[in-house]
Amino acid sequence: MSNAAYGLLGAPLAMAALPLFVQLPAYYATHLGVALAPLGGVLFAARLIDMLQDPLLGHLLDRAEGRQRRWMMVGALVLALAFAALWLPPPAVSPGAWLALMLVLAYGAHSLVNIAYLSWGARLQAALAPVAWREGLGLAGMLAASLIPAAILAADSAQVRPSLAAYSTGYALLLAAAMLALLRHAPPPSGAKRSGGDGWRDTVRELAGNRALRALLLPYFINALSVAIPATLALFYIQDQLGAPHMAGVFLACYFGAAACGLPAWTALARKIGPLRCWRLGMLLSVLGFCGAALLGPGDLLPYAAVCIAAGAALGADLALPPVLLAESLGERLGPGAGFGLFTLLGKLALALAGLSLPLLAWLGYQPGAGGGASLILAYAVLPCLLKLLAMATLRNPT
């Protein structure tokens, strides 16, 4: 069960990622009263800082390969503390300022642990099996993060803060257990690849000269943007377009549950037809499933559940296949930290740009709680499908 020991850390990392990117914007807007325009500005600035630090973290982790475990433990401790602080802002502090500070800390700690974790997986033999464990348990973490905070926030207001404190404590214990399993029982990585030299110029030169890696960057970024925009707007769509805020946890659970069920199928299919073709099929399934969201309105709960299941089933391809393609493209000289740092930079650039959809919607006249409309439908459903089609068109074999 060494692969399971490696994959377990995927659960708490995903449990932190989902609130950071999906639930906290709606929580601070609807429960703590932060207006959409400043909220979008905070999200954009914090995600921009997070994006810019990833290549640096990846480069430093490659150079400090003997100390990566120690840095992972430090990052896990900071992540657990910042995760609790985001849910439990002090009453006397401005929630917008508190969100900005804690997001920077949480993003930095999450990036440090995640890049080291992905690099570990890239250096394992037979990478598909541990990656499947990592993404499968990550989806289990997303399921928990979908259901538990939604249930807490839907309860009596007097119980919200104590329940969030208990949830944060449970999260910290799970993160500690996962780190212990990884460090003691996971298969050890093979000797780390090193970048062409110890300096930034050598790393940049190797990245720029790697044709296979360059071919992945544009489709990966466009695809990440197609996922980040609806992730940022999902709770607003469920509340105002469907009129069913009480069903948010159920819909998110359908989405991530379908992804967990579909992940083994994508992994098996990738072994037969290759990860590149398999990822393209996943993108097509996502478009076919998600475009129906543009046609839905108040009370269309079952059709939207079907959309969530179809799009969620396609999500497994987005989760499992790009890391495998990246690991295959690195070659002999690039360290995995540099490669995954570049990938996470692009993913977080997509998230930063997606945060700007909130002030854009405010400028177009949308207000949370006042009902949906054409602007919300276009931003949540139509634009992501167009971006996904563009990602498919740019995803090509570099050979």
C-alpha positions in Angstrom: 0.0 0.0 0.0 3.0 2.3 -0.5 1.1 4.0 -3.4 -1.8 4.8 -1.1 0.7 6.2 1.5 1.9 8.5 -1.2 -1.5 9.4 -2.4 -3.0 10.3 1.0 -1.6 13.8 1.1 -3.7 14.6 -2.0 -6.8 14.6 0.2 -5.9 17.5 2.6 -4.2 19.5 -0.2 -7.4 19.3 -2.2 -9.5 20.1 0.8 -7.6 23.3 1.2 -7.6 24.1 -2.5 -11.3 24.0 -3.0 -12.2 26.6 -0.4 -9.4 28.8 -1.5 -10.6 28.9 -5.1 -14.4 28.2 -4.8 -16.0 28.7 -1.5 -14.2 31.5 0.2 -15.2 34.2 -2.3 -18.9 33.4 -1.8 -18.4 33.1 2.0 -16.7 36.5 2.3 -19.3 38.1 0.0 -22.5 36.6 1.4 -21.6 36.0 5.1 -19.0 38.6 5.9 -20.3 41.4 3.7 -17.3 42.1 1.4 -18.4 43.8 -1.8 -17.7 42.1 -5.1 -15.4 44.7 -6.6 -12.9 44.8 -3.7 -13.2 41.1 -3.2 -12.2 40.5 -6.8 -9.3 42.8 -6.4 -8.1 40.9 -3.3 -8.4 37.6 -5.1 -6.5 38.8 -8.1 -3.7 40.3 -6.1 -3.3 37.3 -3.9 -3.4 34.9 -6.8 -0.9 37.0 -8.7 1.6 36.8 -5.8 0.9 33.1 -5.5 1.5 32.7 -9.3 4.8 34.5 -9.3 6.3 32.6 -6.4 5.8 29.2 -7.9 8.7 29.1 -10.3 11.0 30.4 -7.5 9.8 27.7 -5.1 10.2 25.0 -7.8 13.7 26.2 -8.6 14.7 26.3 -4.9 13.2 22.9 -4.2 15.3 21.4 -7.0 18.4 22.9 -5.5 17.5 21.8 -2.0 16.5 18.2 -2.8 18.0 16.9 0.5 15.9 19.3 2.6 12.6 18.9 0.8 11.0 16.8 3.5 11.8 19.4 6.1 10.3 22.2 4.0 7.2 20.2 3.4 6.6 19.9 7.1 7.1 23.6 7.6 4.7 24.3 4.8 2.1 21.9 6.2 2.2 23.7 9.6 1.7 27.1 8.0 -1.1 25.8 5.8 -3.0 24.3 8.7 -2.8 27.6 10.6 -3.8 29.8 7.7 -6.6 27.5 6.7 -8.2 28.0 10.1 -7.6 31.7 10.1 -9.4 32.1 6.7 -12.6 30.6 8.1 -12.3 32.4 11.5 -11.4 36.0 10.9 -11.2 38.1 14.1 -14.3 40.2 14.6 -12.4 43.4 15.1 -10.4 43.1 11.9 -11.5 44.2 8.4 -12.5 40.9 6.7 -11.1 42.1 3.3 -7.7 42.9 4.8 -7.7 39.7 6.8 -8.6 37.7 3.7 -5.7 39.3 1.7 -3.1 38.5 4.3 -4.2 34.9 5.1 -4.6 34.1 1.4 -1.0 35.0 0.7 0.2 32.8 3.6 -2.1 29.9 2.6 -1.2 30.1 -1.0 2.5 30.2 -0.3 2.3 27.2 2.1 0.1 25.2 -0.2 2.4 25.9 -3.2 5.5 24.8 -1.2 4.0 21.5 -0.2 2.2 20.8 -3.5 5.2 21.4 -5.7 7.4 19.2 -3.6 4.7 16.6 -3.5 4.2 16.6 -7.3 8.0 16.5 -7.8 8.1 13.4 -5.5 5.5 11.7 -7.7 7.3 12.6 -10.9 10.4 10.8 -9.7 8.5 7.5 -8.9 8.7 4.5 -11.1 5.5 3.6 -12.9 4.0 7.1 -12.3 0.4 6.4 -13.4 -0.4 4.2 -10.4 0.7 6.7 -7.7 -0.7 9.6 -9.7 -4.1 7.8 -9.8 -4.0 7.3 -6.0 -3.0 11.0 -5.5 -5.8 12.3 -7.7 -8.4 9.8 -6.5 -7.8 10.7 -2.8 -7.6 14.3 -3.8 -11.1 14.0 -5.2 -12.2 12.4 -2.0 -10.8 15.5 -0.2 -12.8 17.7 -2.6 -16.0 15.8 -1.8 -15.4 16.4 1.9 -14.7 20.1 1.2 -17.8 20.3 -0.9 -20.2 18.9 1.7 -18.9 19.8 5.1 -18.5 23.6 4.8 -21.8 23.8 2.9 -23.6 22.0 5.8 -21.9 24.2 8.4 -22.8 27.5 6.6 -26.4 26.4 6.1 -26.9 25.7 9.8 -28.0 28.1 12.6 -25.8 31.2 12.5 -24.8 30.8 16.2 -23.2 27.4 15.4 -21.3 28.5 12.3 -18.1 29.7 14.0 -17.7 26.8 16.5 -18.4 24.3 13.7 -15.8 26.0 11.5 -13.3 25.8 14.3 -14.0 22.1 14.7 -13.7 21.6 11.0 -10.3 23.4 10.9 -9.0 21.3 13.7 -10.1 18.1 11.9 -8.3 19.4 8.8 -5.1 20.0 10.7 -5.2 16.4 12.1 -5.8 14.9 8.6 -2.9 16.9 7.2 -0.6 15.8 9.9 -1.6 12.1 9.4 -1.1 12.4 5.6 2.4 13.9 6.0 3.4 11.2 8.5 2.2 8.5 6.0 4.1 10.1 3.1 7.4 10.5 5.0 7.4 7.1 6.6 5.6 4.7 4.2 5.5 6.2 0.7 7.9 4.8 -2.0 11.1 6.9 -2.1 11.6 8.9 -5.2 14.5 8.1 -7.5 17.5 10.3 -7.7 16.3 13.8 -8.5 17.0 15.2 -11.9 18.9 18.5 -11.9 18.4 21.5 -14.1 21.2 22.1 -16.5 23.0 24.2 -13.8 22.4 25.8 -10.5 21.4 29.3 -11.7 18.2 30.8 -13.1 19.7 31.2 -16.5 20.4 27.5 -16.9 16.9 26.6 -15.8 15.3 29.1 -18.1 17.5 28.0 -21.0 16.4 24.3 -20.4 12.7 25.3 -20.2 12.9 27.4 -23.3 14.7 24.7 -25.3 12.3 21.9 -24.4 9.9 21.6 -27.3 7.7 18.9 -25.7 7.2 21.1 -22.6 6.5 24.2 -24.6 3.8 22.4 -26.6 1.9 21.7 -23.4 1.9 25.2 -22.0 -0.7 27.0 -24.1 -3.4 24.3 -24.0 -2.7 23.7 -20.3 -3.2 27.4 -19.5 -6.4 27.8 -21.7 -7.8 24.7 -20.2 -7.0 25.8 -16.7 -8.8 29.1 -17.4 -11.8 27.2 -18.7 -12.0 25.5 -15.3 -11.1 28.4 -13.1 -13.9 30.8 -14.3 -16.8 28.5 -13.5 -15.1 27.4 -10.2 -15.1 31.0 -9.1 -18.7 31.6 -10.1 -20.3 28.2 -9.3 -21.8 29.2 -6.0 -23.2 32.4 -7.4 -24.8 30.5 -10.3 -26.3 27.9 -8.0 -27.7 30.6 -5.7 -29.0 33.2 -8.3 -29.5 31.3 -11.6 -31.0 28.1 -10.1 -32.3 29.6 -6.9 -31.0 26.6 -4.9 -28.2 27.7 -2.5 -29.1 24.9 -0.1 -28.1 22.4 -2.9 -24.6 23.8 -3.4 -22.9 21.0 -1.4 -24.9 18.3 -3.3 -24.0 19.7 -6.7 -20.3 20.0 -5.8 -20.4 16.4 -4.5 -21.9 15.2 -7.7 -19.2 17.0 -9.7 -16.3 15.6 -7.6 -17.9 12.3 -7.1 -18.2 11.8 -10.8 -14.6 12.8 -11.2 -13.5 10.2 -8.7 -15.5 7.5 -10.4 -14.2 8.5 -13.8 -10.5 8.7 -12.8 -9.8 4.9 -13.1 -11.4 4.9 -16.6 -9.2 7.8 -17.8 -6.1 6.1 -16.4 -6.9 2.8 -18.1 -7.8 4.6 -21.4 -4.5 6.6 -21.3 -2.6 3.3 -21.1 -4.3 2.2 -24.4 -4.4 5.3 -26.5 -1.9 7.6 -24.8 -2.4 10.5 -22.4 -2.5 13.2 -25.1 -5.4 11.7 -27.0 -7.1 10.8 -23.8 -6.9 14.3 -22.5 -8.4 15.7 -25.7 -11.4 13.3 -25.3 -11.8 14.5 -21.8 -12.0 18.1 -22.9 -14.7 17.2 -25.5 -16.8 15.4 -22.9 -16.5 18.5 -20.7 -17.9 20.7 -23.4 -20.7 18.4 -24.3 -21.7 18.2 -20.6 -21.2 21.7 -19.5 -22.8 23.6 -22.4 -26.2 22.7 -21.1 -25.7 25.0 -18.1 -26.3 27.9 -20.4 -29.9 26.8 -20.9 -31.0 26.3 -17.3 -33.0 28.5 -15.0 -34.7 28.5 -11.6 -35.7 25.0 -10.4 -33.7 23.1 -13.0 -32.0 21.0 -10.3 -32.0 17.6 -12.0 -30.6 18.9 -15.3 -27.9 20.8 -13.5 -27.0 17.7 -11.5 -26.6 15.9 -14.9 -24.3 18.7 -16.0 -22.3 18.4 -12.9 -21.9 14.6 -13.4 -20.9 14.9 -17.0 -18.4 17.7 -16.4 -17.1 16.0 -13.3 -16.5 12.8 -15.2 -14.4 14.8 -17.6 -12.5 16.4 -14.7 -10.6 13.2 -14.1 -8.8 13.6 -17.4 -7.8 17.2 -16.4 -6.4 16.0 -13.1 -4.6 12.8 -14.0 -3.2 13.4 -17.5 -1.4 16.8 -17.6 1.0 15.7 -14.7 1.9 12.6 -16.7 2.5 14.5 -19.9 4.7 17.0 -18.0 6.7 14.2 -16.4 7.3 12.7 -19.8 8.3 16.0 -21.3 11.0 17.0 -18.8 13.9 15.1 -20.3 17.1 14.4 -18.6 18.3 17.8 -17.5 15.2 19.6 -16.1 14.3 19.1 -12.5 10.7 18.3 -11.7 10.4 21.3 -9.4 11.1 23.7 -12.3 8.6 21.9 -14.6 5.8 21.7 -12.0 6.6 25.3 -10.8 5.9 26.5 -14.3 2.7 24.4 -14.6 1.4 25.7 -11.3 2.3 29.3 -12.3 0.1 28.9 -15.4 -2.7 27.3 -13.4 -2.7 30.2 -10.8 -2.5 32.8 -13.5 -5.7 31.3 -14.8 -7.2 31.6 -11.3 -6.0 35.2 -10.9 -7.7 36.1 -14.2 -10.8 34.2 -13.2 -11.0 36.4 -10.0 -11.5 39.4 -12.3 -14.8 38.0 -13.4 -16.3 39.2 -10.1 -15.7 43.0 -10.6 -16.6 42.5 -14.3 -20.0 41.1 -13.3 -20.4 43.9 -10.8 -19.7 46.4 -13.6 -22.3 44.6 -15.7 -24.9 45.1 -13.0 -24.9 41.7 -11.3 -25.4 41.7 -7.6 -25.3 38.5 -5.4 -28.7 37.5 -4.2 -30.6 39.6 -6.8 -31.1 36.8 -9.3 -29.2 35.6 -12.4 -29.2 36.9 -15.9 -27.4 36.9 -19.2 -24.1 38.2 -17.8 -23.9 35.4 -15.3 -24.8 32.7 -17.8 -22.3 34.0 -20.4 -19.5 34.1 -17.8 -20.3 30.8 -16.1 -21.3 28.6 -19.0 -20.6 30.0 -22.4 -17.1 31.4 -22.1 -15.7 28.2 -20.4 -17.0 26.0 -23.2 -15.4 28.3 -25.8 -12.1 28.2 -23.9 -12.2 24.4 -23.7 -12.7 24.1 -27.4 -9.7 26.5 -28.0 -7.6 24.3 -25.6 -8.5 21.2 -27.7 -7.5 23.0 -30.9 -4.0 24.0 -29.5 -3.2 20.6 -27.9 -0.9 18.9 -30.4 1.8 16.3 -30.4 5.1 18.1 -30.4 6.8 15.4 -32.5 
